[in-house]
Amino acid sequence: MSQVPSKVGILLFPGFEPLDVFGPVEAFHTISKQLAKINLVWIGPSLDPVSTAPKEIHTTTMGSTVDTRVVPTHTYDNPPEDLEVLLVPGGLGPRVPSSDGAVAFVKKTYPKLKYLITVCNGSEIAARAGVLDGKKATTNKFGWKESIATGPGVDWVRTARYVVDGNVWTSGGVSAGIDAILAWMAHVYGREVARQVANEMEYEWRDDKTWDPFAYIFSEYA
């Protein structure tokens, strides 16, 4: 693997949360233009489009139809051999049996990675895979109890916006994934590069990893 990672995989499964994926992907898209070489791949259970709102997962009480689909470039059974970074989103998907394949993929793939990054309750997939055992981590604050129950061997940090432990980066809920990926870019490519990415995105970067306001807004769920 190269000294600076360039091969990034986005893990897909039915019921993934859109912003968990597309927030960080926007940052990767921005940095890839002139600041760093990024080869991004999409890894799903098959090459069929993967839905944020599959029929088997109840996502609305309003009868709404809001469905985003992504076509994978690779499958769990045939991922790129040179994958260096894997991003794992959350959503309702990690809480249904169809996510078992994603869990198995993370367990198999993690030892080969330079970095594992989870967004929101994507930490549940990593926890179920056993890769967070003995590590500090954080997760979605609204669904805190459900998420931490998947990893009794994890040192969960409730007030963190994101947590870094070794080569594992875990973020809080949904939008926190953007803050975490910018911090990861600062770690890998330098703070000036990460700041330029945030500015080009016109995004107000929360770069204090120790403070997540939603830990207090959703304190009743702790």
C-alpha positions as CSV (number, residue, x, y, z in Angstrom):
1,M,0.0,0.0,0.0
2,S,1.2,3.6,-0.7
3,Q,2.4,5.8,2.1
4,V,-0.6,8.1,1.7
5,P,-3.8,6.2,1.2
6,S,-5.7,6.7,-2.0
7,K,-8.0,3.6,-2.4
8,V,-11.2,4.3,-0.5
9,G,-14.2,2.0,-0.2
10,I,-17.7,2.9,0.8
11,L,-19.6,0.0,2.3
12,L,-23.2,-0.3,1.2
13,F,-26.1,-2.3,2.6
14,P,-29.9,-2.0,2.3
15,G,-31.1,0.8,4.6
16,F,-27.9,2.9,4.7
17,E,-28.3,6.5,5.8
18,P,-27.8,8.9,2.8
19,L,-25.8,11.7,4.6
20,D,-23.6,9.2,6.3
21,V,-22.4,8.3,2.9
22,F,-22.7,11.4,0.8
23,G,-21.3,13.9,3.3
24,P,-17.9,12.2,3.4
25,V,-18.1,11.4,-0.3
26,E,-18.5,15.1,-1.0
27,A,-15.3,15.7,1.0
28,F,-13.5,13.0,-1.0
29,H,-14.9,14.4,-4.2
30,T,-13.6,17.9,-3.3
31,I,-10.1,16.8,-2.2
32,S,-9.8,14.6,-5.3
33,K,-10.0,17.6,-7.7
34,Q,-6.6,19.2,-7.0
35,L,-5.4,18.3,-3.6
36,A,-5.0,14.5,-3.4
37,K,-5.4,11.4,-5.5
38,I,-8.5,9.4,-4.5
39,N,-9.8,6.2,-6.1
40,L,-13.2,5.6,-4.6
41,V,-15.1,2.4,-4.9
42,W,-18.6,1.3,-3.8
43,I,-18.9,-2.2,-2.2
44,G,-22.2,-3.9,-1.8
45,P,-23.7,-7.3,-1.3
46,S,-24.1,-7.6,-5.1
47,L,-23.8,-5.4,-8.1
48,D,-27.5,-4.6,-7.9
49,P,-28.5,-1.1,-6.8
50,V,-28.5,-0.7,-3.0
51,S,-31.5,1.2,-1.5
52,T,-31.7,3.6,1.4
53,A,-35.3,2.5,1.9
54,P,-35.8,-1.1,0.9
55,K,-39.3,-2.6,1.3
56,E,-38.1,-5.0,4.0
57,I,-37.2,-2.1,6.3
58,H,-39.9,0.2,7.6
59,T,-38.6,3.7,7.1
60,T,-41.6,6.0,7.3
61,T,-44.9,6.3,9.3
62,M,-46.2,8.8,6.7
63,G,-46.5,6.6,3.6
64,S,-43.6,8.5,2.0
65,T,-41.5,7.3,-0.8
66,V,-38.0,8.7,-0.6
67,D,-35.5,6.2,-2.0
68,T,-31.9,6.8,-3.0
69,R,-30.0,4.0,-4.7
70,V,-26.4,3.4,-5.4
71,V,-24.9,0.9,-7.9
72,P,-21.9,-0.8,-6.4
73,T,-18.6,-1.2,-8.3
74,H,-17.6,-4.2,-6.2
75,T,-19.1,-6.9,-4.0
76,Y,-18.4,-8.2,-0.6
77,D,-17.1,-11.4,-2.2
78,N,-15.0,-9.5,-4.8
79,P,-13.6,-6.3,-3.2
80,P,-10.5,-4.5,-4.5
81,E,-7.3,-6.2,-3.3
82,D,-5.6,-2.9,-2.6
83,L,-8.3,-1.3,-0.4
84,E,-6.8,1.0,2.1
85,V,-9.7,2.9,3.7
86,L,-13.2,1.7,4.4
87,L,-16.1,3.9,5.4
88,V,-19.0,2.3,7.1
89,P,-22.3,4.3,7.3
90,G,-25.2,3.8,9.6
91,G,-28.9,3.9,9.2
92,L,-31.7,1.4,9.9
93,G,-29.8,-1.2,7.9
94,P,-27.3,-2.2,10.6
95,R,-30.3,-3.3,12.8
96,V,-31.7,-5.9,10.4
97,P,-30.5,-9.4,9.5
98,S,-29.5,-8.3,5.9
99,S,-26.6,-6.5,7.5
100,D,-24.9,-9.8,8.5
101,G,-23.0,-9.8,5.2
102,A,-21.6,-6.3,5.9
103,V,-20.5,-7.4,9.4
104,A,-18.7,-10.4,8.0
105,F,-17.0,-8.2,5.3
106,V,-15.7,-5.7,7.9
107,K,-14.4,-8.6,10.1
108,K,-12.6,-10.1,7.1
109,T,-11.3,-6.8,5.7
110,Y,-10.3,-4.8,8.7
111,P,-6.8,-6.5,9.2
112,K,-5.8,-5.4,5.7
113,L,-6.9,-1.8,6.1
114,K,-4.9,1.3,6.9
115,Y,-8.0,3.0,8.3
116,L,-11.6,2.1,9.2
117,I,-14.0,5.0,9.5
118,T,-17.6,4.5,10.8
119,V,-20.3,7.2,10.7
120,C,-23.3,7.3,13.0
121,N,-24.5,3.8,14.0
122,G,-22.2,2.3,11.4
123,S,-20.3,1.6,14.6
124,E,-22.8,-1.2,15.3
125,I,-21.5,-3.1,12.3
126,A,-17.9,-2.6,13.4
127,A,-18.8,-3.6,17.0
128,R,-20.6,-6.7,15.8
129,A,-17.5,-7.6,13.8
130,G,-15.4,-7.4,16.9
131,V,-13.0,-4.8,15.6
132,L,-14.0,-2.2,18.3
133,D,-13.4,-4.5,21.3
134,G,-11.1,-2.8,23.7
135,K,-11.2,0.4,21.8
136,K,-12.7,3.8,22.5
137,A,-15.5,4.7,20.1
138,T,-18.6,6.8,19.7
139,T,-21.9,6.6,17.8
140,N,-25.3,8.2,17.1
141,K,-26.6,10.0,20.2
142,F,-30.3,9.6,19.4
143,G,-30.0,5.8,19.2
144,W,-27.3,5.6,21.8
145,K,-28.6,2.7,23.9
146,E,-29.4,0.5,20.9
147,S,-25.9,1.1,19.4
148,I,-23.8,0.5,22.5
149,A,-25.7,-2.7,23.2
150,T,-24.0,-4.2,20.1
151,G,-20.5,-3.7,21.7
152,P,-20.3,-4.5,25.4
153,G,-16.5,-4.8,25.0
154,V,-16.2,-1.2,23.6
155,D,-15.3,1.9,25.7
156,W,-18.1,4.1,24.4
157,V,-17.6,7.9,24.7
158,R,-20.9,9.6,24.8
159,T,-19.9,13.3,24.6
160,A,-17.5,12.9,21.6
161,R,-18.2,14.2,18.2
162,Y,-15.7,11.7,16.9
163,V,-13.2,9.3,18.5
164,V,-9.8,8.1,17.2
165,D,-8.3,4.9,18.5
166,G,-5.4,3.6,16.5
167,N,-6.5,3.3,12.9
168,V,-10.2,3.3,13.8
169,W,-12.2,6.5,13.5
170,T,-15.8,6.5,14.8
171,S,-18.2,9.5,14.5
172,G,-21.4,10.6,16.1
173,G,-24.7,10.8,14.2
174,V,-25.2,11.6,10.6
175,S,-23.6,15.0,10.0
176,A,-20.8,14.2,12.4
177,G,-19.4,12.0,9.7
178,I,-18.4,15.2,7.8
179,D,-16.5,16.5,10.8
180,A,-14.8,13.2,11.3
181,I,-13.8,12.8,7.7
182,L,-12.4,16.4,7.6
183,A,-10.4,15.6,10.8
184,W,-9.1,12.4,9.1
185,M,-8.1,14.4,6.1
186,A,-6.2,16.8,8.4
187,H,-4.4,13.8,9.9
188,V,-3.5,12.2,6.6
189,Y,-3.0,15.2,4.3
190,G,-2.5,18.1,6.6
191,R,-4.8,20.6,8.4
192,E,-4.4,23.3,5.6
193,V,-5.7,20.8,3.1
194,A,-8.7,19.8,5.3
195,R,-9.5,23.4,5.9
196,Q,-9.5,24.1,2.2
197,V,-11.8,21.2,1.6
198,A,-14.2,22.4,4.3
199,N,-14.1,25.9,2.8
200,E,-14.8,24.7,-0.8
201,M,-17.7,22.7,0.6
202,E,-18.8,25.9,2.4
203,Y,-19.1,23.8,5.5
204,E,-18.7,25.1,9.0
205,W,-16.3,22.4,10.4
206,R,-16.8,21.4,14.0
207,D,-13.2,20.3,14.7
208,D,-13.5,19.8,18.4
209,K,-13.7,16.0,18.7
210,T,-14.6,16.1,22.4
211,W,-17.9,18.0,22.2
212,D,-21.1,16.8,20.5
213,P,-24.1,19.0,21.4
214,F,-26.4,16.2,20.5
215,A,-25.2,14.2,23.5
216,Y,-27.0,16.8,25.6
217,I,-29.9,17.4,23.3
218,F,-30.6,13.7,23.4
219,S,-29.6,13.2,27.0
220,E,-32.8,11.4,27.8
221,Y,-31.7,8.5,25.5
222,A,-28.4,7.9,27.3
